[in-house]
Amino acid sequence: MSNKLLEIEQVINSLSLDEQKWLLNRLTEKVKQKSNQILAESNIENQIELMASAPDIQR
């Protein structure tokens, strides 16, 4: 684990329980958003690959 992450963990430990819950909720939302973005980009890439292999589009 990097020193930066250890520092962040120390700061988190100094937060109140309500602040930690708030932070956890925010992080959860950010991870969901990023995951959805990655999935969407992956789906677009798959669709482009399928289109590129379609004989009608190749013509």
RAWOMO-V343445 format. One record per residue. N is the residue number from 1. RES is the residue in three letters. SS is DSSP state (h for helix, s for strand, l for the rest). PSI is psi in whole degrees, 0 to 359 (none if undefined). Layout:
BEGIN
n:N res:RES ss:SS psi:PSI
n:N res:RES ss:SS psi:PSI
END
This chain:
BEGIN
n:1 res:MET ss:l psi:140
n:2 res:SER ss:l psi:160
n:3 res:ASN ss:h psi:325
n:4 res:LYS ss:h psi:317
n:5 res:LEU ss:h psi:323
n:6 res:LEU ss:h psi:321
n:7 res:GLU ss:h psi:316
n:8 res:ILE ss:h psi:317
n:9 res:GLU ss:h psi:319
n:10 res:GLN ss:h psi:318
n:11 res:VAL ss:h psi:317
n:12 res:ILE ss:h psi:319
n:13 res:ASN ss:h psi:335
n:14 res:SER ss:h psi:351
n:15 res:LEU ss:l psi:156
n:16 res:SER ss:l psi:167
n:17 res:LEU ss:h psi:318
n:18 res:ASP ss:h psi:320
n:19 res:GLU ss:h psi:321
n:20 res:GLN ss:h psi:318
n:21 res:LYS ss:h psi:315
n:22 res:TRP ss:h psi:313
n:23 res:LEU ss:h psi:317
n:24 res:LEU ss:h psi:317
n:25 res:ASN ss:h psi:317
n:26 res:ARG ss:h psi:315
n:27 res:LEU ss:h psi:319
n:28 res:THR ss:h psi:315
n:29 res:GLU ss:h psi:317
n:30 res:LYS ss:h psi:318
n:31 res:VAL ss:h psi:318
n:32 res:LYS ss:h psi:314
n:33 res:GLN ss:h psi:314
n:34 res:LYS ss:h psi:319
n:35 res:SER ss:h psi:316
n:36 res:ASN ss:h psi:321
n:37 res:GLN ss:h psi:315
n:38 res:ILE ss:h psi:317
n:39 res:LEU ss:h psi:317
n:40 res:ALA ss:h psi:316
n:41 res:GLU ss:h psi:321
n:42 res:SER ss:h psi:318
n:43 res:ASN ss:h psi:320
n:44 res:ILE ss:h psi:317
n:45 res:GLU ss:h psi:319
n:46 res:ASN ss:h psi:319
n:47 res:GLN ss:h psi:321
n:48 res:ILE ss:h psi:318
n:49 res:GLU ss:h psi:318
n:50 res:LEU ss:h psi:318
n:51 res:MET ss:h psi:318
n:52 res:ALA ss:h psi:333
n:53 res:SER ss:h psi:356
n:54 res:ALA ss:l psi:128
n:55 res:PRO ss:h psi:321
n:56 res:ASP ss:h psi:320
n:57 res:ILE ss:h psi:327
n:58 res:GLN ss:h psi:332
n:59 res:ARG ss:l psi:none
END
